Amino acid sequence: MKTVTITADSNELNALLEEAVDEDVVVRAKDGKEFLLSAIDEFDVEAFATSRNVRLMSLLNERSKQTNTVSLGEVRRQLDDCRASFQTE
């Protein structure tokens, strides 16, 4: 992702940015290409960057294929066993 700071005082561009605060704006170029102008915050930037992390997405994809699960009761039992072993040491 590339970040560009607008330094020129363009009324048309600034008006589009103001509109994008309230709703997404599709900008169509003369050649017909379309672009989405959308207001974002730091979380949106981080989420986008995370989704582009190939290693993480691969890991999550593999994890989503796992069929083995552990019930909440089993997790609680394991935690209780772990706590008990620390208390006896």
Buried (B, 14 or more C-beta within 10 A) or exposed (E): EEEEEEEEEEEEEEEEBEEBEEEEBEEEEEEEEEEEBEBEEEEEEEEEEEEEEEEEEEEEEEEEEEEEEEEEEEEEEEEEEEEEEEEEE
